[in-house]
Amino acid sequence: MQESTTRCNTLTNTLNILEQAVKRFDGAFAAIFIFLQCTCPVSLASWDSWPISPAEAVLYSPETKIPRTGELALRRAIPANTDMKAIQESLEDISYLLRIPQRKPYGTMEGNVKKALKIAADEKQSILSSIPPELRENGSALYASLVDGKGGLQSLLQSIKDQDPDKVSVGLASSLDNVAQLELLQAPGLSFLLPNEYLKYPRLTGRGVVEFTIEKADGSTFSPEAAGEPRSTATLRVVLDGYSAPLTAGNFAKLVIDGAYDGVKLNHVNQAIISDSESNSGYSVPLEVKPSGQFEPLYKTTLSVQDGELPVLPLSVYGAIAMAHSDVSEEYSSPNQFFIYLYDKRNSGLGGLSFDEGQFSVFGYTTVGRETLPQIKTGDVIRSAKLVEGQDRLVLPKDEQFAFSNP
């Protein structure tokens, strides 16, 4: 009996010590967090503050493989055949396995490729029949390249058997590129109908590509490319995703065609490059965010990341492009002011998510020229912006179609 009492007292004392330690840790953590917030603020000028408490935002770590590159996010956003998506997911798992620093699980990788090959063989008819008839010949060639081509699955399988991580990485990138091209053929337009009240806005029914030419304001130069000379201008390419943000991407594409960004100055603010908003052009498009796992975007609604809601096009990617909030209403995006997000995991929550994740209409990613983004400073100018791909996918409101076709 005395021994039992002693054990209870010991347990009680231990719990009390732990409780005091936790309280001290909480206080220390709060102090550290407040210090970091004061010295390294994470929100952009004029942005709204994070809607949940800082402690919750920092501690929240979602159990998800959120895309960390624009290419990966764009590939996942394609509304393609389910069999192609199964192949894609099997191959993307290899990307995570390759990151293991020591003994890599080549056996698991081999199993993933064999799974992808089996799906491709068993569901060939389903994969090809999902492609419109006029594109099927191209689709058949891509399918053959995916399975048996130089950078296809059979070649990737051999690289894994040889346990050559460099060759595996190159082969995997090639296979995933083939997958994305096949999926784009399967998705010639939107997979959902827009609400009638939003048909008054321009919309992009697929992918588009915008090319920016950026010029230094002070006459200095951009760093030279490999084995090249210093450059007076730099080129950025941004892929617009109408599959997930058709209204936002459509409005942006039309602004580019109209020359609204030619000559516009840029400002390098905390974690972003943001355009001046002196222009009066553009549409006040409703805030547009497509949640992962959902069939269509939400409008005028932000996502609750702390509840596990994540967007198909995350902001937490270096080079993400999004519209600023409207000055009039948070339920709308700015008619023309955009920003390129310079994601930095050092200024993010423990889950690696931006504190502003799910709060803005992200509509694309910088795919060419990311290395130039840190060199862009306040005052630098967009010399020109051109829609080099996707004009055939831009649908304008009826009252603008005639003017657009007869400039």
C-alpha positions in Angstrom: 0.0 0.0 0.0 2.8 2.4 0.9 4.6 1.5 -2.3 1.5 2.3 -4.3 1.1 5.6 -2.6 4.8 6.5 -3.3 4.3 5.7 -7.0 1.2 7.9 -7.1 3.1 10.8 -5.5 6.0 10.3 -7.9 3.6 10.3 -10.9 1.9 13.5 -9.6 5.2 15.3 -9.1 6.3 14.3 -12.6 3.1 15.6 -14.2 3.5 18.8 -12.3 7.0 19.2 -13.6 6.0 18.5 -17.1 3.1 21.0 -16.9 5.4 23.7 -15.7 7.9 22.9 -18.5 5.1 23.1 -21.1 4.0 26.4 -19.8 7.6 27.7 -20.0 7.9 26.4 -23.5 4.6 28.0 -24.6 5.8 31.3 -23.2 9.2 31.1 -24.9 7.7 30.0 -28.2 5.2 32.9 -28.1 8.1 35.3 -27.4 10.2 33.9 -30.3 7.3 34.0 -32.7 6.4 37.6 -31.8 10.1 38.6 -32.3 10.2 36.9 -35.7 6.9 38.6 -36.8 8.3 42.0 -35.8 11.7 41.5 -37.5 10.5 39.4 -40.5 7.0 40.3 -41.5 5.4 38.0 -44.0 2.5 39.8 -45.4 2.6 42.0 -48.4 1.9 45.7 -48.2 -1.9 46.3 -48.3 -2.6 42.6 -47.9 -5.1 41.3 -45.4 -3.7 39.7 -42.3 -3.8 35.9 -41.8 -7.3 35.0 -40.5 -6.2 32.6 -37.8 -4.0 33.1 -34.8 -0.2 33.2 -35.5 0.5 30.3 -33.2 -2.1 28.1 -35.0 -0.7 29.2 -38.4 2.9 28.4 -37.5 2.1 25.1 -35.8 -0.3 23.8 -38.4 1.4 21.1 -40.6 -1.0 19.5 -43.1 -0.5 15.9 -44.0 -0.2 16.4 -47.7 2.3 16.4 -50.5 1.7 20.0 -51.6 3.3 20.8 -55.0 6.6 22.7 -54.5 7.2 23.6 -58.2 5.0 25.4 -60.7 5.4 22.5 -63.1 4.1 20.0 -60.6 1.2 22.2 -59.6 0.2 22.8 -63.3 0.4 19.1 -64.1 -1.9 18.2 -61.2 -4.3 20.9 -62.3 -5.1 19.2 -65.6 -8.6 17.6 -65.6 -7.6 14.5 -67.4 -8.6 10.8 -67.7 -8.5 8.9 -64.3 -6.2 6.3 -65.7 -3.6 8.9 -66.7 -3.9 10.5 -63.3 -3.2 7.1 -61.7 0.0 6.8 -63.9 0.9 10.3 -62.9 0.5 9.7 -59.2 2.5 6.5 -59.3 5.4 8.3 -61.1 5.2 11.4 -58.8 5.8 9.1 -55.8 9.2 8.3 -57.2 10.1 12.0 -57.0 9.7 11.8 -53.2 11.6 8.4 -53.0 14.5 10.0 -54.8 14.9 12.6 -52.1 15.9 9.9 -49.6 19.6 10.8 -49.0 21.0 7.4 -48.1 19.9 4.0 -49.4 17.2 4.7 -51.9 14.2 2.3 -52.2 14.8 1.2 -55.8 12.5 -1.8 -55.3 9.6 0.4 -54.5 10.5 2.7 -57.4 10.5 -0.4 -59.7 7.1 -1.4 -58.5 5.8 2.1 -59.2 6.9 2.0 -62.8 5.6 -1.5 -63.3 2.3 -0.3 -62.0 2.3 2.6 -64.4 3.2 0.3 -67.3 0.3 -2.1 -66.4 -2.2 0.7 -66.3 -1.0 2.0 -69.6 -1.2 -1.4 -71.2 -4.6 -2.4 -69.7 -6.3 1.0 -70.2 -4.8 2.0 -73.5 -8.2 2.2 -75.2 -9.6 4.3 -72.4 -6.6 6.6 -72.5 -6.8 7.2 -76.2 -10.6 7.4 -76.5 -10.5 10.3 -74.0 -8.7 12.4 -76.6 -10.8 14.2 -79.2 -10.7 12.4 -82.6 -8.9 15.3 -84.3 -6.0 15.0 -81.8 -5.9 11.2 -81.5 -3.1 10.7 -83.9 -0.9 13.0 -81.9 -2.1 11.2 -78.7 -1.1 7.8 -80.1 2.4 9.1 -80.8 2.7 10.5 -77.3 1.4 7.2 -75.8 4.0 5.2 -77.7 6.7 7.6 -76.5 5.5 7.3 -72.9 5.7 3.5 -72.9 8.6 2.6 -75.2 10.2 5.9 -76.2 13.8 7.0 -75.4 12.6 8.8 -72.3 9.7 6.5 -71.6 8.7 4.1 -68.9 10.7 1.1 -70.2 13.8 3.2 -70.2 13.0 4.6 -66.7 12.6 1.0 -65.5 16.0 0.1 -66.7 17.6 3.1 -65.1 16.0 2.1 -61.8 17.4 -1.5 -62.2 20.8 0.0 -62.8 20.4 2.1 -59.6 21.6 5.2 -61.2 19.8 8.1 -59.4 20.8 10.7 -62.0 19.5 8.7 -64.9 16.3 8.0 -62.9 15.8 11.7 -62.3 16.2 12.6 -66.0 14.0 9.7 -67.1 11.3 10.5 -64.6 11.2 14.1 -65.8 10.8 12.9 -69.4 8.1 10.4 -68.5 6.1 13.0 -66.5 6.4 15.5 -69.4 4.9 12.9 -71.7 2.1 12.3 -69.2 1.3 16.1 -69.0 1.2 16.4 -72.8 -1.2 13.4 -73.0 -3.4 14.9 -70.3 -3.5 18.2 -72.0 -4.8 16.5 -75.2 -7.5 14.9 -73.0 -8.6 18.3 -71.7 -9.3 20.6 -74.6 -11.7 22.8 -72.5 -13.2 23.4 -69.1 -14.6 20.3 -67.3 -17.4 22.4 -65.6 -19.9 25.0 -66.5 -19.4 28.5 -65.2 -22.4 30.1 -63.3 -24.5 32.3 -65.7 -23.7 35.5 -63.8 -20.0 35.0 -64.5 -20.3 34.7 -68.3 -20.0 38.5 -68.5 -16.2 38.1 -67.8 -13.5 37.0 -70.2 -12.5 33.4 -69.5 -9.6 31.2 -70.5 -10.7 27.6 -71.2 -7.4 25.9 -70.9 -3.7 27.0 -70.8 -2.0 30.1 -72.0 1.5 31.4 -71.9 2.5 35.1 -71.3 6.0 36.3 -72.1 7.3 39.4 -70.2 10.3 41.5 -71.2 11.6 43.2 -68.1 14.0 46.2 -68.3 16.1 47.8 -65.6 15.1 51.3 -64.6 18.5 52.5 -63.6 20.3 51.4 -66.8 22.0 48.5 -65.1 22.0 44.9 -66.4 20.7 41.5 -65.4 23.2 38.8 -64.6 24.4 36.9 -67.7 22.9 33.5 -68.5 25.3 30.6 -68.7 28.4 31.5 -70.8 26.6 34.7 -71.9 26.9 38.4 -71.7 25.1 40.7 -69.2 21.6 41.4 -70.4 19.9 44.8 -70.7 16.5 43.0 -70.5 15.3 39.7 -69.0 12.5 37.4 -70.2 9.9 35.7 -68.0 7.4 33.1 -69.1 4.3 32.5 -67.1 1.9 29.7 -67.8 -1.8 30.7 -67.1 -4.1 27.9 -65.9 -7.7 28.4 -67.0 -8.6 25.0 -65.8 -8.5 26.1 -62.2 -9.0 29.9 -62.5 -10.7 30.6 -65.8 -12.0 34.0 -65.0 -8.8 35.3 -63.4 -6.6 33.9 -66.1 -9.1 35.1 -68.8 -9.1 38.7 -67.4 -5.3 38.7 -67.2 -4.9 37.3 -70.8 -7.2 40.0 -72.2 -5.2 42.7 -70.3 -2.0 41.4 -71.9 -3.5 41.4 -75.4 -4.8 45.0 -74.8 -1.3 46.1 -73.9 -2.3 47.1 -70.4 1.0 46.0 -68.8 3.4 47.5 -71.4 5.4 50.1 -69.6 4.1 49.3 -66.2 6.5 49.7 -63.3 7.2 46.9 -60.8 7.7 47.1 -57.0 9.8 44.6 -55.1 8.1 44.3 -51.7 8.4 41.7 -49.0 8.2 38.3 -50.7 6.7 39.6 -53.9 7.1 41.6 -57.1 3.9 43.6 -57.5 2.8 45.7 -60.4 1.6 49.3 -60.2 -2.1 49.7 -60.4 -2.5 53.0 -62.2 -4.5 51.5 -65.1 -8.3 51.7 -65.0 -8.6 48.7 -67.4 -9.7 45.1 -66.5 -12.6 43.4 -64.9 -13.3 43.2 -61.2 -13.4 39.4 -61.2 -14.7 37.6 -58.1 -12.0 36.0 -55.9 -11.5 32.5 -57.5 -9.9 29.6 -55.7 -10.3 25.9 -56.7 -9.8 23.6 -53.6 -8.0 20.3 -54.1 -10.4 17.4 -54.7 -13.2 19.7 -55.9 -14.7 19.7 -59.4 -14.9 23.5 -59.8 -13.6 26.7 -58.2 -15.2 28.6 -55.3 -16.0 32.2 -55.8 -15.8 35.1 -53.3 -14.5 32.6 -50.7 -11.1 32.0 -49.2 -9.9 28.6 -48.0 -9.4 27.6 -44.3 -6.0 26.0 -44.4 -6.1 25.2 -40.7 -9.1 22.9 -41.5 -7.1 21.1 -44.2 -8.4 23.1 -47.2 -5.7 23.5 -49.8 -5.9 25.0 -53.3 -5.1 23.2 -56.6 -2.8 26.1 -57.4 -1.0 26.9 -54.2 0.6 30.3 -53.4 3.4 28.5 -51.6 5.5 28.0 -54.7 8.3 30.3 -55.8 7.2 32.2 -58.9 3.4 31.8 -58.4 1.4 34.6 -60.0 -1.8 35.9 -58.5 -4.1 39.0 -58.5 -4.0 41.4 -55.6 -7.2 42.0 -53.6 -9.6 44.7 -54.8 -9.5 48.0 -52.9 -13.3 48.0 -52.8 -14.1 44.5 -51.6 -12.2 41.5 -50.4 -14.6 39.2 -52.3 -13.1 40.5 -55.6 -9.6 40.6 -57.1 -8.0 43.8 -58.3 -9.0 44.5 -62.0 -5.4 44.6 -63.1 -2.8 44.6 -60.2 -0.9 41.3 -60.1 2.0 40.0 -58.1 4.6 37.3 -58.5 5.1 35.5 -55.2 8.7 34.9 -54.0 8.0 32.0 -51.7 10.5 31.5 -48.9 10.1 28.6 -46.5 11.9 30.5 -43.8 9.0 32.9 -43.6 6.3 30.2 -43.7 4.5 28.0 -41.1 5.9 24.6 -40.0 3.8 23.0 -42.7 5.8 24.9 -45.3 2.7 26.9 -46.2 2.6 30.6 -46.8 0.7 32.5 -44.2 -1.5 33.9 -47.0 -2.2 30.5 -48.6 -5.8 30.2 -49.9 -6.4 33.9 -49.7 -5.7 35.1 -53.2 -6.6 34.1 -56.8 -3.5 32.2 -58.0 -3.8 31.6 -61.8 -0.4 30.5 -62.9 3.4 30.1 -62.4 6.7 31.4 -63.7 8.2 28.6 -65.7 11.1 30.4 -67.4 13.2 33.1 -65.8 12.7 32.2 -62.1 16.4 32.8 -61.5 15.9 36.4 -62.7 13.1 37.2 -60.2 15.5 38.1 -57.2 17.2 40.7 -59.5 14.0 42.6 -60.3 13.9 45.7 -58.1 11.5 48.5 -57.4 11.2 50.8 -60.5 12.1 48.2 -63.1 9.6 48.2 -66.0 7.6 45.7 -68.0 8.8 46.7 -71.5 6.3 44.4 -73.1 3.9 41.5 -72.2 2.6 39.2 -74.9 0.2 36.3 -75.0 2.3 33.8 -77.0 0.1 30.8 -76.5 -3.6 30.3 -75.7 -5.4 33.2 -77.6 -7.6 30.5 -79.3 -8.8 29.5 -75.8 -9.7 33.0 -74.7 -13.5 33.5 -74.7 -14.7 37.1 -74.5 -18.1 38.4 -73.4 -20.5 38.8 -76.3 -20.4 42.6 -76.3 -16.6 42.5 -76.8 -16.3 39.7 -79.3 -16.9 42.0 -82.3 -14.5 44.7 -81.1 -11.8 42.0 -80.4 -12.1 40.5 -83.9 -12.2 44.0 -85.5 -9.6 46.1 -83.8 
